[in-house]
Amino acid sequence: MQQNKLYVGNFPYSIDEAQLRGLFEPYGEIEDLALIMDRDTGRPKGFAFITFATQQAAEKALEQNGKDLGGRPLRVNIAMERPGRGGRGRPRR
């Protein structure tokens, strides 16, 4: 299974999508960058998901794990799929 999607967390709330893209683009082509926003404030929550075009690019980008960004150590890991949550809404009959 190809693992080219990364979780990037623990970055300052002041970071925007362009800054994140600039930090990770040197590792390879980014297919998707999802900066997770707080629905109440509209500000970033301090984590994102980055999907690279190749698994090799994602593996190289793991070098950023622990690097200081705005006084905070970045957390960079391979993103794990969440199991289905189930239990939402009314049960089917």
N, C-alpha and C positions, 0 to 999 in steps of 0.2 A: 504494500500500500504506500502510495507516495505521500510524503509529509512535507508539504511546501507552505503550510499556513502556520504563522507564529502568533503567540500571545506576547504582547509587549505591555508591561505594566510598571507602576511605581514612578511614572514620570510626572513632572510638575503640571498642575492644572492649566498653566499658562501656555503650554505647548499646543501648537495648532497642526493641522494636517500637513501643511507645506513643510514645516520644520521636521516632522516625523519622516515624511517622504525623503527630504534631503539627507537625513541621517542614515536611512536604510537603502536608498537607491544605489550607492556605490557597490553593494553586494550583488545586485542583479535586478532584472526587470520586475517591477511590482505590478501585479495584475489587479489587486484590490487592496485598499486600505480603509478599514472601518474604524474611525475614531469614535468611541462610545461616549455619548453625550447624556448629561442628566436631563431628564424630561421636564423637571420643574424649573431649573435655572438656565438651561440651554448651554451650560458650560461643559467642557470635557470632564470626564470622571477619572481620568488618570490612567486609562488603559485603552488598548486598541488591538485589532487583529490585522495582520499584514499577510497577504497571500502573494508569494513569489511565483514567477513563471516556471521555475525549476526547483527541485529538491536541493540541488547543490547550492543554489543561491541562498535558500533558507538556512541550510547548515552553516554556511559562511557567516550569515548574519547573527548566528548565535554567539559570535564573538562579542557582541554588544552587552551580553549578560554581565551585570555587575558594574558596568561603566557608569561614571558619574554624569548625570545630566541635571543641571540646575540644583546641585546639592543633594540629589537623591540617586541611589544606585538603581539602574534599570533592571527590570526582571524580564528576561527574554527566554521563552520556552516554546517547544513545539506545541501548537494548540491541540487540545484533546476534544474530541466530539463528546457532547453531553448526551447522555441517554435520554430518550423521550420522557417528558415529564408526566404525561398521562393525567387522568383525573380532572381535566378541565371540562367544564360544561356538564350537561346532562348525559347520563349513560345512554348508549344506543340500545334499541330494543329489537 
